[in-house]
Amino acid sequence: MSFKNPILLIFILLITSSCSQFVKKMAVQTTSVLLTDASYELETEGSWGNFKKAVLPNLKFVEALLYIEPENEKLLVTLLKGYSGYAFAVNETEYLNDYFQDNSDSTHKKELIVNYSKALRHGMKFLEVNDISWEDLSQSVNKKDGFMKLLDENLDDDDMTHIEGALYTGQALGGLINFQKTNMKLVSLVPVAKGLFDWACLKKPDLAYGVCDVLNGAYEAGRPRMMGGNPELAKKIFRKMIDKYPNNWLARVAYIQYFLIPNYDEAEYLKQKPILDKAILLHEKELLFNPTPGADILSVFSKKRQRLFQAVAIERYKIIKKYDKDLF
């Protein structure tokens, strides 16, 4: 079959191309829903090493899908959560060794800044897709109730994608600020970071077994009093988190890392130490198959989506323990 009419041929090619693009977008939209649901499986990984190896290749696959549909908010939030989670769980954990050794030229620190930056770019795009510009955020934070109103008007507090989008955009920005405190342009954005995770935590306070408490406790503990920091409030937040989630070892390690070490509180550290020493043994045991019926129900891994937090906590505690005689 031959086409003698070149205009008809061009028209047919354009239609075919459009249909193909439409099919691609439909496929991506369907896949994005599955990926969002499946991404929670990563939180059930009890091995820190396995998490470290698995995440980045999966994120590159999601980025390939986003290339086809760049405004898909589910893909944007999956990438935002993925890169900020990797920066926190892997890069920050690896950086602890360098930090305790006063290594100012840390490769791990550079990597965490890169990954928080990637996360933040996806977070900013997510906000843009929902008609929230960076300028809107910066301006509304200085108006009474303006920030919360802006988010309430443009985000759906019944949609977990929107809640996590706000939370992890705030976390990514906060991470960048925390590790670049000499960059005053970034430091000036602290209220934006705080406002984003405050909104998310107000809508869903029990998000991810206490992540709101970790963020708020670190925020209060990480600023000097003259800049509005409140160490006593930080201590109260961490203690309350430990009481609420006694088997979330990250609560105890965050308490040690963000409050006890900076305040040289060795007495309180020594109270947490035997609990976490036992946790190391429990963690090693729980990673192995147990043929006893119902063993998983009674284990510290019974809350499946808490397993990654346990793994991060154990990895960080091992590093802290290695240096504890120099830290207190």
C-alpha positions in Angstrom: 0.0 0.0 0.0 1.3 3.4 -0.9 0.2 6.9 0.1 0.2 9.5 -2.8 -1.2 12.2 -0.5 1.7 13.4 1.8 -0.7 15.5 3.9 -2.8 12.5 4.7 0.3 10.5 5.6 1.5 13.2 8.0 -2.0 13.4 9.6 -2.1 9.6 10.1 1.4 9.6 11.6 0.4 12.4 14.0 -2.8 10.6 15.1 -0.8 7.4 15.6 1.8 9.2 17.6 -0.9 10.9 19.8 -2.6 7.6 20.4 0.7 6.1 21.4 1.5 8.9 23.8 -2.0 8.6 25.2 -1.6 4.9 25.8 1.8 5.6 27.4 0.3 8.1 29.8 -2.6 5.8 30.7 0.0 3.0 31.4 2.1 5.4 33.6 -1.0 6.5 35.5 -2.0 3.0 36.3 1.6 2.0 37.2 1.9 5.1 39.5 -1.0 3.9 41.6 0.6 0.5 42.0 4.0 2.0 42.7 2.6 4.2 45.4 1.0 1.3 47.2 4.1 -0.9 46.6 6.5 1.7 47.9 5.3 1.1 51.5 6.8 -2.4 51.2 10.3 -0.8 51.5 9.3 0.2 55.0 9.0 -3.5 55.9 12.6 -4.2 55.1 14.4 -5.2 58.3 17.9 -5.2 56.8 19.6 -1.8 56.5 22.0 -3.2 54.0 19.3 -4.6 51.8 17.5 -1.3 51.9 20.7 0.6 50.9 21.2 -1.7 47.9 17.6 -1.8 46.7 16.4 1.8 46.8 18.4 3.8 44.2 17.8 1.4 41.2 14.1 1.5 42.0 14.1 5.3 42.1 15.7 5.5 38.7 12.9 3.3 37.3 10.3 5.7 38.8 12.2 8.7 37.3 12.0 7.0 33.9 8.2 6.9 34.3 8.1 10.5 35.5 9.9 11.4 32.3 6.8 10.3 30.3 4.4 12.1 32.6 6.3 14.8 34.5 3.3 16.1 36.5 2.1 12.8 37.9 1.8 13.7 41.6 2.0 10.1 42.8 5.3 9.5 41.0 6.6 12.9 42.3 5.7 12.0 45.9 7.2 8.5 45.5 10.5 10.0 44.4 10.3 12.8 47.0 9.8 10.2 49.8 12.3 7.8 48.3 15.2 10.3 48.0 14.5 12.0 51.3 14.1 8.6 53.0 17.4 7.3 51.5 19.2 10.5 52.5 17.9 10.1 56.1 18.2 6.3 56.5 21.4 5.7 54.5 23.5 8.9 53.9 22.9 10.4 57.3 23.6 7.1 59.1 26.9 6.7 57.2 27.8 10.3 57.8 27.7 9.7 61.6 31.1 8.0 61.4 32.5 11.1 59.7 30.8 13.5 62.0 32.2 11.8 65.1 35.7 11.8 63.6 35.4 15.6 62.6 35.8 14.7 59.0 34.9 18.0 57.3 35.4 16.6 53.8 32.8 13.8 54.1 31.7 12.0 50.9 28.6 10.9 52.8 27.7 14.4 53.7 28.0 15.4 50.0 25.8 12.5 49.0 23.1 13.3 51.5 23.0 16.9 50.3 22.6 15.7 46.7 19.8 13.3 47.6 18.0 15.8 49.8 18.3 18.2 46.8 16.8 15.7 44.5 14.0 15.0 46.9 13.3 18.7 47.3 13.1 19.3 43.5 10.4 16.6 43.3 8.7 18.1 46.3 8.6 21.6 44.8 7.2 20.2 41.6 4.5 18.4 43.6 3.5 21.7 45.2 3.6 23.4 41.8 1.3 20.8 40.4 -1.1 21.7 43.2 -0.9 25.4 42.4 1.5 26.3 45.3 4.5 28.2 44.2 7.7 28.6 46.2 7.0 32.4 46.3 3.5 31.6 47.8 5.1 29.6 50.6 7.8 32.2 51.4 5.3 35.0 51.6 2.5 33.2 53.4 4.8 32.1 56.2 5.0 35.7 57.4 1.2 36.1 57.6 -0.9 34.9 60.6 -2.4 31.6 59.7 -1.5 32.3 56.1 0.7 29.2 55.6 -1.9 26.7 56.9 -4.6 28.4 54.9 -2.5 28.2 51.7 -2.0 24.4 52.2 -5.6 23.8 53.3 -6.9 25.5 50.1 -4.6 23.6 47.7 -4.0 20.2 49.3 -6.4 17.5 50.3 -6.0 16.4 53.9 -7.8 13.1 53.2 -5.3 12.2 50.5 -2.2 10.4 51.9 -0.3 11.5 48.8 -0.8 15.1 49.7 0.0 14.6 53.4 3.2 12.8 52.6 4.0 15.3 49.9 3.9 18.2 52.4 5.7 16.2 55.1 8.7 15.0 53.0 9.1 18.3 51.2 9.5 19.8 54.7 11.9 17.0 55.7 14.0 17.4 52.6 14.3 21.2 53.0 15.0 20.7 56.7 17.7 18.2 55.9 19.4 20.6 53.5 19.3 23.4 56.0 20.7 21.2 58.9 23.7 20.2 56.9 24.4 23.6 55.3 24.0 25.9 58.2 26.4 28.5 56.8 24.1 29.0 53.8 22.0 31.9 55.2 19.5 31.8 52.2 18.7 28.2 53.2 18.6 28.9 56.9 16.0 31.7 56.2 13.7 28.9 54.9 13.4 27.2 58.3 9.8 28.5 58.8 8.8 27.0 55.5 10.2 23.5 56.3 8.6 23.7 59.8 5.3 24.9 58.3 5.1 22.0 55.8 5.7 19.2 58.3 3.5 20.9 60.9 0.6 20.9 58.4 1.1 17.2 57.6 1.5 16.2 61.3 -1.6 18.2 62.3 -3.6 16.3 59.7 -2.1 12.9 60.7 -0.2 13.0 64.0 0.6 9.2 64.1 2.2 9.2 60.6 4.9 6.5 60.2 5.0 5.5 63.9 6.3 8.7 65.2 8.2 10.5 62.4 6.4 13.7 63.4 7.9 13.4 66.9 11.4 12.8 65.5 11.2 15.8 63.3 9.7 18.1 66.0 12.2 16.8 68.6 15.2 17.3 66.3 13.9 20.8 65.4 13.6 22.0 69.0 16.9 20.4 70.1 18.8 21.6 67.0 18.5 25.3 67.5 20.1 27.4 70.3 17.8 29.1 72.7 18.6 32.6 71.3 17.1 31.3 67.9 14.0 30.0 69.5 15.2 26.5 70.4 13.6 24.7 73.3 15.8 21.8 74.7 13.3 21.0 77.5 10.5 20.7 75.0 12.7 18.5 72.8 13.3 16.2 75.7 9.6 16.0 76.5 8.8 15.2 72.8 11.4 12.4 72.7 10.3 10.9 76.1 6.7 11.0 75.1 7.6 9.3 71.8 9.5 6.5 73.6 6.5 5.9 75.9 4.1 5.8 73.0 6.3 3.6 70.8 8.4 1.6 73.2 9.4 -0.9 70.5 10.4 1.8 68.0 14.1 1.9 68.7 14.5 4.9 66.4 12.7 6.9 69.1 15.5 6.1 71.6 18.3 6.6 69.1 16.9 9.9 68.0 16.7 10.9 71.7 20.4 10.0 72.1 21.6 11.6 68.8 19.7 14.8 68.8 19.4 15.5 72.6 21.6 13.5 74.9 24.8 13.8 72.9 24.6 17.6 72.4 23.8 18.0 76.1 26.4 15.6 77.3 23.8 13.7 79.3 25.7 10.5 80.0 23.4 9.4 82.9 20.4 9.3 80.6 22.4 7.6 77.8 23.4 4.9 80.2 19.7 4.2 80.9 19.0 3.8 77.2 22.2 1.8 76.4 21.2 -1.7 77.9 17.8 -1.5 76.1 19.5 -0.8 72.8 22.2 -3.5 73.5 19.4 -5.9 73.8 17.8 -4.5 70.7 20.9 -5.4 68.7 20.5 -9.1 69.7 16.8 -9.1 69.1 17.3 -7.5 65.7 19.8 -10.1 64.6 17.5 -12.8 65.8 14.4 -11.5 64.1 16.2 -11.3 60.7 16.4 -15.1 60.7 13.6 -17.4 59.9 11.7 -18.8 63.0 9.7 -22.0 62.3 7.6 -21.5 65.5 4.0 -20.9 64.6 2.9 -17.3 65.5 6.4 -16.1 66.2 6.0 -13.1 64.0 3.0 -11.9 66.0 5.0 -11.7 69.2 8.2 -10.3 67.8 9.5 -6.7 67.7 9.0 -7.0 64.0 5.2 -7.6 64.3 4.5 -4.0 63.0 5.8 -4.6 59.5 6.1 -1.0 58.5 8.2 -0.3 61.6 11.0 -2.6 60.5 13.0 -0.1 58.5 13.0 2.3 61.4 14.3 -0.5 63.6 17.1 -1.3 61.1 18.1 2.4 60.9 18.1 2.7 64.7 20.4 -0.4 65.1 22.8 0.8 62.5 23.1 4.3 64.1 23.3 2.9 67.6 26.3 0.7 66.6 28.1 3.8 65.4 27.2 5.9 68.5 28.3 3.0 70.8 31.7 2.8 69.0 32.4 6.5 70.0 30.4 6.8 73.2 33.4 7.1 75.5 34.5 10.2 73.5 31.0 11.7 73.2 30.2 11.9 76.9 
